[in-house]
Amino acid sequence: MQVRIGLMIAPVKLVFALLVAAMAHEDDVDSNLMQLAAVGQTQLVTNKSSVTCYFTIDNYVYGVYLGSTALSTSGNWGVWEATKTVTFTPDGNYLTISGNDMEGTMCTTGGFAIECTNGVNGNSGWQVYSSGSTIDYSHQTGGGSSWGSPSSSASGFYLPYKSGSPKIGGCSQHGAYRYNFGGGTPNPTPYPTPFPTAYPTPFPTAYPTPFPTPFPTAYPTPFPTAYPTPFPTPFPTAYPTLFPTAYPTPFPTAFPTPFPTPSPTPSPTASPTAYPTTFPTPTRRPARQPPPQHTRRPSRRPARRPARRIPRVGRRRSRRFPPRLPQPGPLEAWLPLATPTSKTFMASGSI
């Protein structure tokens, strides 16, 4: 019985031991992660921490700038034996220190020496701008051109803070010395965009337009012309034709008709006259009233009374004018039957 219990307890102890080992390993991993995070945080703090530099110039200092910001220092600028101290936070701009020598040049009788808390000294890669007169503002703030590498100074001066610090200088009476301590964007935009684009172009144009359109089109053409007109119309039509002519006239009229026909001929002459009449025949305007009909004007005299009709005996009708009488023979007179007479005459002879 005891053997059986011992066999049952052995697997339980093994499982318990594995769990303890796993928990210990997890604690080690968490501890390592915490240590890494602490190191990273320390590095961030170190990168953002300020730097203090101790320097001097033989003979005089007249400018200390971080970018375009003038820095305040301690120490007498007019005495090279006095150590000058400056403290600043690197922001990506140049720390520039300017001064001059009174006896000659800054590589023979003058020079510059510096020691900083981050290990930077005269041999750390400083640049110098030399001039025969006072350094201008652009170079005093680390800008301008013609910067170069300094030479070693043969002057007997030294840095009181650390006498063994390297001495450098430019071979002119005046010199400006600059060094970039990092810590930010060098020479950032002086006037950045107040409201930058939320989703900027991932692949911007390599050579953008130097003078872009001040008021670009709100909805530009999605597929613009590959080879646009080099000299476009200065004042294009506000409402162009939606369906223009497929094959327009290759050589249009230089001076078209200012007032064209509103309803042109639908089927004009296929081959019109090459040289039409200069002064065509004017079209006769149609008369406004129909032409008068030429009728005979009525006579003003009264109508003539018709001749008295004397019908012949034995006829119902008589002509208006009696027929021509025969020439030979005696004259005969016929009287109307209805006329009463008192005498009777002979038919022959005269009356």
C-alpha positions in Angstrom: 0.0 0.0 0.0 2.8 2.4 0.9 4.5 1.5 -2.4 1.4 2.4 -4.3 1.1 5.8 -2.6 4.8 6.6 -3.3 4.3 5.8 -7.0 1.3 8.2 -7.1 3.1 11.0 -5.3 6.1 10.9 -7.7 4.2 12.2 -10.8 2.7 15.0 -8.7 6.1 16.1 -7.5 7.4 16.1 -11.1 4.5 18.2 -12.4 5.0 20.7 -9.5 8.7 21.0 -10.2 8.0 21.8 -13.9 5.5 24.5 -13.0 7.9 26.1 -10.6 10.7 26.1 -13.3 8.3 27.6 -15.8 7.3 30.4 -13.5 10.9 31.2 -12.7 11.7 31.4 -16.4 8.8 33.7 -17.0 10.0 36.0 -14.2 13.4 36.1 -15.8 12.0 37.1 -19.2 9.9 39.8 -17.6 12.9 41.1 -15.8 15.0 41.2 -19.0 12.2 43.1 -20.8 12.1 45.6 -18.0 15.8 46.1 -18.1 15.8 46.6 -21.9 13.0 49.2 -21.5 14.9 51.0 -18.9 18.0 51.1 -21.1 16.0 52.5 -24.0 14.4 55.1 -21.8 17.8 56.1 -20.5 19.1 56.5 -24.1 16.1 58.6 -25.0 16.7 60.8 -22.0 20.4 61.0 -22.9 19.7 62.1 -26.5 17.3 64.8 -25.2 19.6 66.0 -22.4 21.5 69.3 -22.6 25.2 69.7 -23.3 27.7 72.0 -21.6 30.8 73.3 -23.4 33.8 75.1 -22.1 35.7 77.2 -24.7 37.9 80.2 -25.4 39.2 82.2 -28.4 42.5 84.0 -28.7 41.7 87.0 -28.5 38.0 87.9 -28.6 34.6 86.2 -28.8 31.7 88.1 -30.4 29.1 85.5 -31.3 27.6 82.2 -29.9 24.6 80.8 -31.8 22.6 77.6 -32.0 21.1 77.9 -35.4 19.7 81.4 -35.5 19.2 81.5 -31.7 21.8 83.6 -29.7 22.9 81.7 -26.6 23.8 83.2 -23.3 27.2 82.3 -21.9 29.3 82.9 -18.8 32.9 84.2 -18.8 34.6 87.3 -20.2 34.5 87.4 -24.0 37.4 89.9 -24.2 39.9 87.8 -22.2 41.2 84.5 -23.7 42.4 83.4 -20.2 38.8 83.4 -19.0 36.9 80.1 -19.7 33.5 80.7 -21.4 30.7 78.3 -20.6 27.6 77.6 -22.7 24.8 75.1 -22.0 22.2 74.1 -24.7 20.0 71.3 -25.9 20.9 70.0 -29.3 18.1 70.6 -31.8 19.8 69.6 -35.1 21.3 73.0 -35.8 24.9 74.1 -35.8 26.5 75.5 -32.6 28.6 78.4 -34.1 31.2 80.4 -32.2 32.8 83.4 -33.8 35.8 85.6 -32.8 39.0 87.2 -33.9 42.7 87.5 -33.2 44.4 90.9 -32.6 48.0 90.1 -33.6 47.7 88.2 -36.8 45.8 85.1 -38.0 44.0 82.5 -35.9 46.2 79.7 -37.1 49.5 81.5 -36.0 48.9 83.9 -33.1 45.3 83.0 -32.2 42.9 80.1 -32.3 39.9 78.3 -30.8 39.7 75.5 -28.2 36.6 73.8 -26.7 35.7 70.8 -24.5 32.1 69.6 -24.0 30.5 67.2 -21.6 29.5 64.8 -24.3 33.2 64.3 -25.4 33.2 66.8 -28.3 36.5 68.8 -28.6 38.5 70.6 -31.3 39.3 67.4 -33.1 35.7 66.2 -33.5 35.2 67.6 -37.0 34.5 71.3 -36.6 34.2 73.5 -39.7 35.7 77.0 -40.0 34.8 80.0 -42.1 37.7 82.5 -42.3 37.5 86.2 -43.2 39.6 89.3 -43.1 36.7 91.3 -41.5 34.0 90.8 -39.0 32.0 87.6 -39.7 28.6 88.3 -41.3 25.3 87.3 -39.6 24.7 84.4 -42.0 27.9 82.7 -41.2 27.6 83.6 -37.5 24.4 81.5 -37.4 26.0 78.5 -39.2 24.8 79.4 -42.7 26.4 80.6 -45.8 29.1 78.9 -47.9 32.8 78.5 -48.1 33.1 76.4 -44.9 36.2 74.2 -44.6 38.4 72.2 -42.3 40.4 74.2 -39.7 44.2 74.0 -39.2 46.1 73.4 -36.0 46.9 76.6 -34.2 50.6 77.5 -33.4 49.6 80.1 -30.8 50.7 79.7 -27.2 47.2 80.2 -25.8 45.4 77.3 -24.0 42.0 76.5 -22.6 42.0 77.2 -18.9 39.4 74.6 -18.2 41.6 71.9 -19.8 45.1 73.0 -20.9 45.6 69.9 -23.1 42.5 70.5 -25.2 43.3 70.7 -29.0 43.7 74.2 -30.5 42.4 74.9 -34.0 42.0 78.0 -36.2 41.6 79.4 -39.7 44.4 81.4 -41.3 42.6 84.7 -41.2 42.1 87.4 -38.6 38.4 86.5 -38.1 36.9 83.0 -37.9 33.6 81.3 -37.3 33.6 77.6 -36.0 30.5 75.4 -36.3 29.6 71.9 -35.2 26.3 69.9 -35.4 25.5 68.1 -32.2 22.5 66.3 -33.7 19.3 65.8 -31.7 16.8 67.1 -34.3 16.2 68.1 -37.9 19.0 70.3 -39.1 17.8 73.6 -40.5 14.1 72.9 -40.2 11.5 74.9 -42.2 11.2 78.4 -40.6 7.5 78.6 -41.4 6.1 75.1 -41.5 2.6 74.4 -42.8 0.1 75.1 -40.1 -2.3 72.4 -41.3 -0.3 69.8 -43.2 -2.0 67.2 -45.4 -3.4 64.3 -43.5 -2.5 61.8 -46.2 0.3 63.2 -48.3 1.3 61.8 -51.7 3.4 58.6 -51.1 5.4 59.2 -54.3 5.6 63.0 -54.9 6.8 64.5 -58.2 10.5 64.6 -58.4 10.5 68.0 -60.2 7.4 69.9 -59.1 6.1 73.0 -60.9 8.1 76.1 -59.7 5.0 78.3 -60.0 1.9 76.2 -59.3 -1.6 77.4 -60.1 -2.8 79.6 -57.2 -6.4 78.3 -57.5 -6.3 74.8 -59.0 -9.4 73.0 -60.4 -11.5 71.4 -57.6 -12.2 68.4 -59.8 -9.4 68.0 -62.3 -9.7 65.7 -65.4 -9.0 62.1 -64.3 -7.2 61.2 -67.6 -5.7 64.4 -68.9 -4.3 64.8 -72.5 -0.9 63.2 -72.9 0.4 66.0 -75.1 -1.6 69.2 -74.3 -1.6 72.3 -76.4 1.6 74.4 -75.7 -0.3 77.6 -76.2 -3.9 77.1 -74.9 -6.7 79.6 -75.5 -6.3 82.4 -73.0 -10.1 82.8 -72.6 -11.7 79.4 -73.5 -15.5 79.0 -74.1 -17.4 78.7 -70.8 -19.7 76.1 -72.2 -18.0 74.2 -75.0 -19.7 71.9 -77.5 -20.4 68.6 -75.9 -20.0 66.6 -79.1 -17.7 68.6 -81.4 -17.2 67.9 -85.1 -15.2 64.7 -85.6 -13.3 66.1 -88.6 -13.3 69.9 -88.4 -12.2 72.2 -91.2 -8.4 72.0 -91.5 -8.1 75.6 -92.6 -11.1 77.6 -91.3 -12.0 81.0 -92.5 -9.8 83.7 -91.1 -12.6 86.2 -90.8 -15.9 84.3 -90.5 -19.3 85.9 -91.0 -20.1 87.9 -87.8 -23.8 87.2 -88.2 -24.3 83.9 -90.0 -27.6 82.7 -91.4 -29.7 81.3 -88.5 -31.2 78.6 -90.8 -28.7 77.7 -93.5 -29.6 75.6 -96.5 -29.7 72.0 -95.4 -28.2 70.8 -98.8 -26.0 73.5 -100.2 -24.5 73.5 -103.7 -21.9 70.8 -104.0 -19.6 73.0 -106.2 -20.4 76.6 -105.6 -19.2 79.4 -107.9 -15.5 80.0 -107.4 -15.8 83.7 -108.1 -19.4 84.9 -107.5 -20.8 88.2 -108.8 -19.6 91.1 -106.8 -22.9 92.9 -107.1 -25.6 90.4 -107.6 -29.0 91.4 -109.1 -31.3 92.5 -106.3 -34.3 90.3 -105.8 -37.6 92.1 -106.8 -39.7 92.6 -103.8 -43.2 91.1 -104.3 -46.1 93.6 -104.6 -48.0 94.2 -101.6 -51.3 94.5 -103.6 -52.5 92.5 -106.5 -52.1 94.3 -109.9 -55.2 96.2 -111.0 -57.4 94.6 -113.7 -57.6 96.8 -116.7 -61.4 97.2 -117.2 -63.2 99.6 -119.4 -64.2 102.6 -117.5 -68.0 103.2 -117.9 -69.0 106.1 -120.1 -70.4 109.2 -118.4 -72.8 109.8 -121.3 -76.3 108.3 -120.8 -77.0 105.1 -122.7 -78.4 105.6 -126.2 -82.0 104.7 -126.7 -82.5 101.6 -128.9 -83.9 102.2 -132.3 -87.6 101.6 -132.9 -88.2 98.2 -134.2 -90.6 97.9 -137.2 -91.4 94.3 -137.9 -92.2 93.3 -141.4 -95.5 91.8 -142.2 -95.5 88.2 -142.0 -92.6 87.9 -139.6 -92.6 87.8 -135.9 -89.3 89.3 -135.4 -87.5 92.1 -137.0 -83.9 93.1 -137.1 -82.7 96.2 -135.6 -81.5 97.5 -138.9 -83.4 96.4 -142.0 -81.5 94.5 -144.6 -80.2 96.3 -147.6 -82.9 96.9 -150.2 -82.4 95.9 -153.7 -81.3 98.7 -156.0 -83.6 98.1 -159.0 -87.3 98.4 -158.8 -89.6 100.9 -157.3 -89.7 101.6 -153.6 -92.3 99.9 -151.6 -93.6 100.8 -148.2 -95.2 98.5 -145.9 -97.3 99.7 -143.2 -98.0 97.9 -140.0 -101.2 96.0 -139.9 -102.2 97.3 -136.6 -102.1 101.0 -137.7 -105.5 102.2 -138.8 -105.5 104.2 -142.0 -108.1 106.2 -143.8 -106.7 105.9 -147.2 -105.3 103.1 -149.1 -102.4 103.6 -151.4 -101.2 101.5 -154.2 -98.3 99.4 -153.7 -96.7 100.7 -156.8 -95.8 104.2 -157.4 -94.9 106.9 -154.9 -96.8 108.0 -151.9 
